[in-house]
């Protein structure tokens, strides 16, 4: 048996060699603290951080001053949702989000509910999409924030960000999007949003570093107090190698996302077609909606396939839903919100392709899945 075929790129990606090459000198040669303003080591580190900030800003169509580096999307989400709620509580105490959001968003909202805020959790249809009229009907004079992820991490379903923004921002309500799965997979800009978050390790950068974009008028108190780093937004010594890697990763990913999207969508569609021909009862969740080019959320046929991911696919690295929720019992909250029964949700998996994925990989994946399903459903 050779190494497992890795098709879990929505969970994490390998660091691109070009990114690693940029990072390495900042572990050994340029190891200064960017806050050390009195010597050349600190100047070099600070210059590298600001260069990465410009790379991210240019890729997203933002101003560098509006880009804050974080430890990842979860920190950015917590900072933004909780910070906006507390800063704007005098204007209103109502937030709107979606039932299929990442747990970082949902749990931040639960925390705020315990503080007396009211949260509307919009439902989705069977394709994983919200009803825009229902969103508009939920807006009130007390609404201070609407938070809708750009692309779902489990199904790849892409929400209509431009249409949501048009209905929200004209009313003076802040619009936030978790773009963690979107940046680098298709063109993403901050032109129509007030808040955006993403993570480096989803786009071939390092783990432990991310971006929080805040438009100029958005006021958010710091969650981490310290030495006033990041314009007072986030105290603590900056992760210089990680930030350098993130800047390079964003630039590389965004400059090639068009051609890569075409290649991955072709591989994904061919894989789904092959599976459907061999296993007619298989289902691909969210397929009728706009989806990320690399993502297929698949429900395997037959009740016995609930055990498929517990050992029958040992040669294939795929995920039973979100990596952030793996190891927990129960069905995916995303699939449940789409109306998929628990017994079907528990035999569903996310297959996500990436930059290293080849046709040979998807062919092998198809063989493994078809063989495992047939073996389980024949018993």
N, C-alpha and C positions, 0 to 999 in steps of 0.2 A: 504494500500500500504506500503510495506516495503522499506528499503533503496535501492537506485538505485544500479544496478549491475555495478561495475566500470570496464570498459574495455578500459581505456585510459592511459595505462602504458607508452606509448611512450612520453606522455606529461610530466608526473611526476610519481614518485613511492612513497609509504610510506617509512618512515625510518624503516629499519630493527631493531627489538628490540636489537639485539646484537650490532648494531651500536650505538643506543641511549644510551645503557649502558656504552659504552666506552666514549661517549661525555659528559655525565652528570657531572662528577667530574670537568671538565674544565670550567663549568659555575660557580661553587661555591667554590670548595676546591683548585684547581690549576688554579687560575685566573690570574696568572702573565703574563706580557708582554714578549714575547720571546726576545725582544731587550734589556730587562733589564738584563745586564750581571753581575751586582754586587751583586746579592742575589739569594737565593734558589728558590724563586717564578719564577723568570725569567728563571733560569736553568731548572726547571721542565717543563715549557711551551716550551722552546726551544728543550728539549729532546723529548717531545711528537711530535712536528712538524717533527723533523728529523726521528723519528720512522715511522711516517705516510709516509714520503717521501720514506723511504726504502720499505715500503709495496707496494706502487704504482710502484716503480721502479722494484721490483722483479716480480710483476704480469705482467708488460709490457715488461720485458726483457731489461730494461734500466739501466743506471747508475744513482744513486740518484742525482748527481750533475747536471744532464740534465733535472730534473723535477722541474718545477716552479708551485706554487699554484696560482690560479687566482680566480675570482669571478664566473667563469663558462665558458662554451665553447664559448659563444659569445665574451667575452673579449679575450680569447685565439686566436680566429679566427682573430679578429681585430688587435691584437698585431702582429700576425705572418704575415698576408697578407700585411698590410700596412707597417710594419717594414721591412720585406724582400724587398718589392718594393723600399722603400726609401734607404735602406742600399746598395742594389745591382744595383741601377739605373745607375751607371757608367759602368756596364757590359751589361746591356740591360734593356728595358722598356716594355717587353712583358710578359703577364701572361696568362695562360690557366686555365679555370675552366669549369664547366658543368652547363647547364641551370637549372638543378634540384637541385642545391645546396641549403643549408639553406640560408635564407635571410641575415644572418650575413656575409656570404661569398659574396653573390651577391652584397650587398650594400657596402661592403668594396671595391669591385672591381669597382663599379660605382664611388665611391669617388676618386679612383686612376685614373680613366679615366678623371675625371675633372682636374687632375693634369698633364695630358699629357701622361699617360701610355696607352698602347694598350692591350685590353683584348679580348681573343677569348673565346666565350661561346659555348662549344661543344654541339651539339644536342644529343638526345637519341632516341632510337627506341621505338616501341610500347610496349616493355617490360621494358623500363626505363634504358637500358644499352647503354653505349657509344660504338662507333666503334673504336677499338684500332688502326686500320690503319689510321683512320681519325685523331686520336690524334697524331700519329707519323707524319703525314703530316703537322700538324699545328705547330710542333716544328721548331723554327728558331734559328739562332745564337744570336738573341736578347732575347730569352725566358729565364727568370730567375726563374720561379716558375710554377709548375703544381699543382693544388689543386682539388682533387677529394674525395668526402666523401666516407667513407668505406661502410656505409649502409644508405639508404635514410630514413629520418624520417617519411615520409608519406606513402610510399609503402613498405618499408622494403627491397627493392631491394639491393643486395650486389654487389658492383663493384669488379672486379678482381684486387685487389691491387697488388698482386705479378707480374702480367703481365704488369700492368701499370708501376710499379717501374722498371722493366727490360728494358722498352723502354725509360725511362726518365733519370734515374740516371746515366747510363753509359755515357750520354752526358754532364755530369756536371751540370744538371739542378736540382734544389731542388724540392722534391716531398713532398707535404703536404696532410694530410688526416684528415677530421673531423670524429673521431671515437666515437662520442657521443652516437649513437644508437648501436654501435657494442660492446664496452667494457662490459664484463659481460654476453653477450648473446652467444658469441662463442669465441674461443681463438684468442686473438689479441696481437701482439708484435710489437715493433718498429724496428724490424730487417731490414725491407726494406723501411722504410720511414725516412725522415729528420725532419718532423714536425708532431706532433699529438696533438689533443685536445680532451677533454671529460669533462663531468659534473657529479657531485656527485648525483644529484637528479634523474638521469635516471637509477641509479643502486642501489636504496634503501639506498642512503646516503642523507645528508642534501642539501637543496637548498642554492645557493649563494657561492658555492665553486667548483672549477674545476682544471684541469691539463693542462699545456702547456709543451709538450716535445719538446726540440730542440737538435738535434745532435750537437756534439762538434763544427763542422766547421761552423755552421749556426750563422750569426751575425744578431741580432735584437735589435734595440734601445728600451729602455723602453718607454711605452706609459704613465706610471704614474711615475712622479718624486717625490721623498720624501726622506726618511731616508736611502735609499740604501738597503732595505729589499730584500729578494730573490735574493741574489747575484747581486743587482743593477737592476734586471729586473722589479721589481714592488714595488714601494714605498708604504708605509702605514702599519699600525699595522696589523699583521697577525690574521686571523680568526681561532684561535686555536681550539675551539670546532668543527668547521666545517671541518678543516683539519684532525683532529683526526678521525672524522666520515667518511670522504672520504677515508682515508687510510684503515679503517676497512671494509668499504663497498666494495672497490675494491678487497680486499683480499677474502672476503666471496663470492662475485659474481663470481670471476674468478676461485675459487676453486671448484665451483659447476655448472659451466655453461654447461658442457656436459650433465649431467643427466637432468638438468632443461630444456635444449633445446629440448631434446627428448620428455619430458612430454608436453611442450607447443606446439610443432609442432603437436603432436597427437591431442590435444584439438582444435587447430586452424583448422586442416584439417577436423576433425569431424564436426566442426561448419560450415565450408564452404560446406561440403557435404550435410549437412542437409538443409542449405539454398538453395543450387542449386536444390535439389530434390523438394522442395516446391515452389521455384520461378525460373523456368527454364531460364528466361530472365536475371537473376542477373549475374553480371560479377565481377571477382576478378582481379584487375589491378596488373600487374607484376607477375602473378602466374607462368608463364613459365620461369621466371628468378630465380636465387638463391635468396631466401628471408630470412629475419630474421624469426626465428621459431615462434615468437609470433605475427606476424603482418599480417593483412588482409586489403587491401584497396578495398572497396566494392562499386560498382555502383548499386544502386537500380533501378529496372525496372519501366518504366512509368513516364511520365512528371510530374504527380502530386506528385511524390516522391521528387521533389525539396524542398518540404515543410516538409519533413519527420523529419528533425533534429530541426525543429522549435517548436516541442511540442508533436509529435506523439510517440517519444521515451523517454518520461519523466522518465521511470523506468530504463533507460539504459544510462550510462555515456560513450559515445563514441565521437569522434572528427571529425568535418568536415575539414579534412586535418591537418595541423600543428597547435599545440596550439599557436605557436608564431604568427600565422596569423589569428587566430579566431577573429570573430567580424568585419572583413573587408569584403567589398563587392567584388564580382568577383570570378571567378573560381580559383582553385589551379594552381599555376604556374608549379607545378610538373606534374600534369595530363595534363595540356595544352601542355607541352613539349613532352609528350608521344603521342600526337595526339588525345587526347580525347576531343570531342566538348564541348564547355562551358556549354550547357544545361545538358550534362551527368556529367560533372565534378561537377556541383552544386548539383547533387543528389548522390554524392559519400561521403563516410565516411571512416575514419581510425578506425579499430577495433584492439586494441593491448592488449594482455593478459600479465599477470604478475605472480609473485611468489605466491600471495595469490589466484589466479584464480583456481576454481575447476570445475569439470565436471558439477555440478549443476549450476554454473554461466553461462557456455556456453549453457547449455540446456535452461535456462531461457532467455538468450539473443536471442537464435533462436526463441523461442516462441514470444517474444516481437516484433522482426523484422518482422517475417512472418505475425503476426496479423496486424501490422501497415501498411505494404505494401499492403496486401490484402484489408484492409479497404480503403486505399487511391486510389488504382487502380480500385476499384469496383464502385467508385462514378463518 
